[in-house]
């Protein structure tokens, strides 16, 4: 199936996908969110979500406009797989250093939800800290970038340093985490400064950057509303990147976990791919490895 969203003038074609292997002791209900948002890409040629053993998939769109798949697997060994070819803008993330702060009274109604505290982004607890750190910075792009710079420079990326209960306040105190923690802390600071901010995650290929030492994983970033639109910021990498493929937007990782399972579902292995279309297909690449991007586990 190929879906064309618009008629781009300059695009990058990418292969994205993921695979999860689980050992299940009983039937478990899954909600999977790994498919690109159709409003964030130009075209999608998708093989769709596949499971082994085969399961009846129920697709729905959540309250934020993200595509979700719901199904039941188990007991026994289970595999979940998704692969697609997508077209995205060939350029890097947009920059507009003239983008101005928008007073709360003038914000669009649809942005107000993203000025409030949420489960992992406790802006009500971190608001005073945010004003102490960034209140003297020029409002607008400069203040948002100052928040991103601070989180990038003061939090150390460390696998296994946080879990599904870790929030932005924890990260501010412990000063280490994974990419979702960088995003949560920056979002909390921005909301504390009355800047609408929403948590995002998706696929991010290594284009025009040195390849990382660790295996590829899902990546978290944020979008902040300044001027008259949303802009992408990335506290973990703190650089404008090419080829982002957005999967989900929400208040925080609770809203848009790549996987929510209702019952125990031990993860045996996981792998993620995001790469230009002209490289060796990921299905013939190295064996899967366990990733570090936690889903929700009620």
C-alpha positions, 0 to 999 in steps of 0.5 A, a space after each residue: 500500500 502506498 499513500 501520497 500525502 502531498 507533492 514534495 519538491 525535495 524528499 529523502 526516501 528512507 526505510 524504517 521499521 522495528 521488531 520485538 520478540 516476547 515470551 508470554 506466559 498467558 494471553 496479553 493485550 498489546 497496543 502498538 504505536 510504531 507507524 509514521 504519522 501520515 501528516 508528518 511524511 510525504 508518502 508511505 509504502 507500508 508492509 504494515 504490522 505483522 505478528 507471529 503467530 498471526 493475530 487479529 489487528 484492530 487499528 484506531 487513531 488516538 486522541 492526538 492523531 497517532 495511529 495505534 494497533 491493538 491485538 492479543 498474543 500468547 501464550 508462548 513465543 511471539 514476534 511483532 514486526 513493522 517495516 515501511 518505506 517513507 518520504 520525508 523532507 530532504 532538509 534539516 529541522 527548521 530554524 527561525 531565530 526571530 520566532 517570538 514568544 506568544 503570551 498565554 492570552 494569545 495562544 491558539 486554543 489547541 495549544 493550551 493543553 500543552 502548557 499543563 503539567 503531565 505524568 512525566 513532565 511536572 512543570 508545576 514542580 519545576 516552574 520556579 526552577 525554570 524561571 530562575 534558570 531561564 527567566 533572564 533570557 530573551 523570550 521566544 526562540 532564544 529562551 527555548 534554545 537556552 532550555 535545550 542547551 541547558 538540558 543537553 549540557 547538564 544531563 548525561 546520556 546513560 543506558 539503564 539510568 531511568 525506568 518507566 516511573 522516572 519523571 522530569 523532576 527525577 532527571 533534574 536531580 540525578 542529571 542522567 537518563 536516556 533520550 526520553 528523559 532529556 525530552 521530558 525535562 526540557 518539556 517540563 521547563 518550557 511549560 513552566 515558562 508558559 511555552 506550549 511543548 509536546 513530547 514526540 518520538 519516532 525514527 531518526 536515521 544517522 544522516 550527515 552525522 557520525 554513526 553512534 556506537 550503540 545500536 539504533 533505537 527509537 528517539 524522543 524529541 519535542 516540539 515547542 510553539 513559538 511565533 505562529 507554529 510548532 518547531 522541532 527541538 532535540 535536547 539529546 542531540 542538540 543539533 538540526 537533523 535530517 530525516 526525522 520520521 514522526 510516530 507520535 505526539 502527546 503530553 509525554 511518554 505515557 501518551 505515546 509509548 511505542 508499546 503498551 501491554 496489559 500483563 507481563 510480556 518479557 522482552 527477549 530482544 528488540 531492534 529498530 531501523 531508520 536508514 536511507 533506502 539505498 543501503 542493505 535491507 535491515 532484514 538481512 543485517 545483524 541479529 536483533 538486540 535489546 533496546 533501551 526505550 521503555 514502553 508502558 507496562 500497566 
